[in-house]
Amino acid sequence: MNSTWFNAYLAENTPGIEWGDKEREIASSLLFDIAEANGGGVFADSELPAEAARRHAVERADEAVRRRMNGYAQNVRRQVPQFFFSETVAEMDGALTALHRWRAKLNLNTASMEELEALPAIGDVLAQRIVAHRNRYGAFESVEQLKAVKGIDDGITAEIADRIFIMPGQFHAQYLSDELMALAADPSLANYTALLLAGGRFGMGMNTCAEPSACLLSELASIRDDVRQNKFASHRHLPMPRSSRIGELAALRQRAQELGAGAIRGDNAQAGLLFDSAYFTFTRELLRKARKSIKIIMFYMHFDNRGEDTPGDQLVQEVLAAQKRGVPVQVILDRDRRGDVFKSRIINDNALKALRAAQAEVFFEERNRATHTKLVIVDDFHVILGSHNWTTGSLQDYDDTSIYVASKQLAEDYAINFDARFDVLKNAA
């Protein structure tokens, strides 16, 4: 691994920044340090092409950078929740329940004619009248004032009320800049760079930066220091990933590309993303409708059962209800080693006990394996996989994303791996 591996990544993700030779060298060196501290090095137990090693190192650096950017995106979403709405993405045959995602609302006082036309029940005529009313009488002070526009009644107002907003007095326009919204939607280094170039800043002691390039260098140095303090946190018990494993991942990518060009986008499967809290409602409905089987691998499955009705408790209760009505349930939960910082053994203990009391088949993973997977397979057809844990933070507060795929073939592929691992744990019990 060497710092020149990160030059292309830097050029691609910092558009608009005019790096000097010295600055570029420093930035690439910082990315090298970030990758090294975040598992970017490789233990050579097999021959690995240089390009595969470079790609692995860049991915490890990008993962750490996005972790920081994601924190900024979360702050934006917490600050301006009233500026987003939940929209049904698709009603899919065989999916059992609808998919949803969050989208940005329209500012009624700044929306363009084309944006207004795209609203439900608002065509070109009403859009023209809204803009004309805005030009003549000034900004709308409430959504209800829309009814002063000829042709807009209570029904139309109710239909679009959750898709538009009036800027509250305590906010300023720059808080909803295009650059800030882009970062909230995709917390990447490229979008962060665009925000810096537009004059935006976050904390971390960077408000005194004279130039965006200086801010980026300060940010990268801060990320490096943070990752070094938590070295290999994402590679528990592994001092360095093996080159054979990197090669396996490369083969898996190739397989994913083949699936993407074929079955996953064909008639045999349907898929959709589950953003943030949409995962909870979707998964709960899916578990309620399970009839044949439920297979789960989960890093964190928090279950208090104290009557607080937390999202995690509700999902576990649905699994218990499925077991009670005769649906075979099999679960694998992570268990870290004593003294580790993850506390998965403690967090998952109540869920394990409750599931065993209900006669479900559930096992802790071996202590020397980090089971970070979050997988749900229902009825050998429905697959949910992503970053959501079954905890209140993940299901309510954090920025998590999972994918749902309705595919018999994909479910079978995952079930083969699940069953093999489950049998090992069952035989060792």
N, C-alpha and C positions, 0 to 999 in steps of 0.2 A: 504494500500500500504506500502511495506517495501523494503529496499534495496536488500534483498536476492532474490527478484523477478528478478533481473537483472543479476544474476551470470551466468545463462545459456546463456543469450544474449551476455554477455561479452566473455565467452569461445568460442562461435560459431563465433563471429565476430572479434576476435583478435588472430587468429591462429598464432603460432610461438612465441607469447609473453610469457615469463616465469614470470608470476606475483608472487610476494611475497604476503604473506597473508595480510600485511598492505596495499600494493599497490592495491590489488584486492578489499579490503574493501573500499578504497578511490574511486576507479573507479566506483564501484557499487553505492556508495553513491552519486556520481556526476550524474550518470544516473537517480537515484531516483529524485534528484533535478530538472534535465532537464524535466523529465516526469511530475512532479508536476507543474512546471511553464508552461508546454505546454498542459495543459488540461488532465493530466493523472489521476487526482483524480475523484471520482465518487460520485454524490449525490444519496443516497439510497432512491429512491421512490418505489422500488420493490426489491424482493430478487434476488441477482445476485451471481452465483457460483464464488468461489475464482479464479478459472482458467480463467474465462472470464474477471474478474477484472484485473488479472495479465497480460493477453494478451493485454488488452486495454492500460495499463500503459506502457508496453514494446513498443507497436506500437507508442505511443505518443513520447517516448524518441527517437525511431529510426527515426521518421519523422523529428525531430529537427536536429539529427545528419546528416541525408541525405541532409537536407537543406544546411548545411555547406559544405558537400562533393560536392554537386551539384555546388556550387560556384567555387570550385577548378576545377571541370570538365569543366565548362564553360570557365575558363581561359585557359585550355589546348586547347580546340577547337578553341578559338580565336587566340591562338598563332600559331597553325599549321593547318590552314584550307586547305592548299594545299596538305595535306597528307590524304584526304578523298575524296571519290567520291560517287555520287548518283546512285543507282542501282534499276532497276525495280524488285520488289519482285514477283509480280504475276499479270497476266491478268486473272481476274475472271469473270465467266459468271454472268451477272446481276449486276456487280459492277459499270458499266458505265465508269469507268476510272481506270488506273493502279495505284498500290501502289508502293511507293518508300521508300528506307531507305538509310542512310549513312553508308559506309563501309570504312575500312582503305585501303589505297593504298599499293602496294608492293614497297619496296626499291629495285630498279633494281640491285644494287651492293651488296646486302646482301641476297636477296631472295634465298630460297633453290630450288633444282631441282623440288620437288613436288609442291611448290608454283607456280613456273613458268609454269609447265605443266597445271595447272588449269586455266591459262589465256585463253581467247578466241583466237582461231587460233594458239595456241602454244601447240604442243604435246610433247611427250618425246624426239623426235629427235631434234626439235628446242631448247627445254630447255637444252639439252646436249650441243648444239653448243653455246648457250648464255653463259653457265658456262665456257666452254672451252675458248671462246673468252675473258671472264673476267679474267681467270687465266693466259692467255698468254700475253694479252696487258694491263692488269690493269683495274681499275674501269672505267665504262662509264662516260663520262662527260656531255652527253645529251641523251635524248630519241632518237633523230635522228640518233645517232651513232649505234643504233640497226641494221640499214640497212646494216652495214658492215658485219653482220652475214649472211652467206649463207642461202638463203631460206626466208629471211625476207624482204618484199618489202614495198612500201608506204601504201598499203592497210592494211597489218597486223599491221604496226606501228600505223596507224590511229585508228585501232580497239582497241588497248590496251593502247593507250597514256593516257587516262583518268584514268587508273587503276594502273599506275606505276609512280614512281618519282625518281629523283636524289637528294640526300641530298644537300640542298643549303649550301654554304660556311659559312653562318652566324649561322648555327645550329650545335649542337654537338650531337653525337649519344645518349647521356643519355636523351636528351629531347624526344626521341622516344622509351624509354624503354618499355618492355612488361608491366611492372607494371603501368607506367603512362598511357599507352593506355587502360589498363583494367579499371583504375579509370575513364578515360574519357567516356568509354562506359557504365560503371555501377558505379555511385558514391556512393559506399557503404563503411561502416566502415571496412569491411574485405579487400577490395581492397586498402583502404588507409593504413591499417596496413601492407599489403604486400609491398607497396611503401616505408614505413618507414623502414622496415626490409632490403630493398634493398639499403638503404642509401639516398633515396629521401626526400626532405623537401619542405614545402610551407612556407608562411610567418607567420603572427600572433605571431611573437616574439619567434618562436620555433627553429630557426636555431642553437641556442646554446645548444639544448638538447643533453645530452651525450648518452642516451639510447632511443630506440623506445618507451618503456613503459613510460618514462618521457614525451616524446612528446605527447603521447596519453592522459596522465593525464592533461597536459597543454591545449590540444585541448578541452577536455571535460569540463574543467573549463571555458574556453572561450565561449563555446556553452551555458553552464549554465548561464553565465552572460548576454549573448546576449538575450537569451529567457526571462530571468527575466525582462529585460528592455522593452520587447515587450510582456508582459504576456497576454496570452489568445488571441493573435492576430488572431489565426486561429479558435477561438471559440467566435466570436464577439457576444456580448450581453448575453453570457452564462457564468456565474461565474463558473459553473462546469457541465459537462455532466451528465445526469440522467442515473441511472442504467437500467431503462426501455428501453432507447434508445440503450444502449450497448447490451442489449438482442436482440433488433430488428436487430442490425447489425450482431450478431452471427447467427440469423436465415437467414439473407440475404446471409451470407457466405455459409451456407449449401445449399441454393437454387442455388447459383452460382456454387458450386461444382457439383450439380446434372445436371445443364445445361452444364457444361464443359464436363461431361461424356456422354451427350446425344446430344440435339439439336444443340448446338453451334458448335460442331465438326462433326455433321452429315450432311446429304444431304440437310437439311433445311436452312443452313446458311453458310456464308463464312466470314472470318474476316482477318484483317491485321492491323499492327501498322503504325501510321503516326508520324514520328519523325521530330521535328523542323519545317523548312519551307515547308516540304512536305505536311503538313496540309493545307497550303494556296492554293497550286495549286490543290490539290485533292478536297477540299471543293468548290472552285470556279467552277470547272467543274461540280460537283454534282449539285450545285445550278442552273447552266445554263441549265441543263437537267431536272430540276424539272417540272412535268406536273400536279400533283394532289394536292400536299399540301406541305407546309414548316412550321415546328414548331421549335422554337428556345428558349432556355433559356440561357442567357449569363450574366456573372458577369460584364465584361467590353466590351462594343461595342463602340469603338471610331470612330467618323465620323466627319471629318472637311469639306469635299467637297469643298476644295479650289483649286482644280486642281493639287494637288501634287500627286495624284494617289497612295496613301499609300495602303498597303495590306488590312488594315481594311476598308478603303473607298471602295476598289474594291469589297470586300465581301458584304458590305451593298448595293452597287450599283446593285449587282447581285440579291439580295433579292428584291430591288425596281423594277428591270426589270421583275422579276417573277410575282410580284403583278400586274404590268402593263399588262402582257400578260394573266392575268386571273387566276393565281395560288393563291389559298387562303393562306395568310401568317398570322401566329400568333406568337407573340414574348413576352417573359417576360424578363424584365431587372432589375437588382439589383438597389436598391436605399438606400443608407445608411442614417443614421440620421445626422442632421446638427451637425457639430463639430467632426464627426468621421474622421479618418485619411484616409479612403479608397477612398473618393471622387467619388464613383460610380455614385451618383446622377448627379454630374457635368459632368463626363466623358460620361455618356450615354444619356445626355439630347438632343444633336443634332441628334443622331440616332433615338430617340423616336419621335422627331418632324418631321423628314424626313419620317419616316414610316407612321406616322399618316396623313401627307400631301398626301401620296400615297394611303390612304384609307386602309392600312394594320391594322389589329387588334394588338395593342401593349399596354402593361401596365407595369408600374413600380410595383415591388414587394412591399409589405407592409414594412414600415420603421423598424419594429421590427423583421424582418426576414432577415437573411444573405443568399442571393441566390448566392452561390458560384459555382453552376452547370454551365458547359459549354456543352450544349446538342444541337444537330441538328438532326431533323428527316425529311427526304425527301420522299414524295410519299408513306408513310406508309410502307416503306420497308428498307430504308437506314438510319442507325444510326451512328452518330459520337459523341463520348463522351471522354473527357479527360481533360487535363490541359490548353489547348490553349484558351486564350482570343482573342477577335478581336481587338487587338492593334498592333502597329508596333513592339514594343518590343517583344511581345509573338510570333508574326508571322515571325519575322526576326532574333532577337538577342538572345532570351532566349532559354534555354534547356527545351522544352516542348514536351510532348508525348500524343497522343490521339489514340483511337482505332476506326476503322471503322468496322461495322458489317452489312452485308446484310442479314436481317432476318425479315420476316413478323411478326413472333411471338414476337421477341424482340421489334420491332417497336410498336406493339400493346401494349405490357406491359408498355413501356415508355409513350405511348400516353395516356393511362388510367390515369397515375399520372399527366401528363401534363394537360390534359383536366380538371381534377378535380381542380387543382390549378388555371388554367386559368379562369374557371367559377367563382371561389371565387372572383378573382380580377375584373372580368367583372361585376358581380353583385354589387360589392362595389363601382364601378366607378360612 
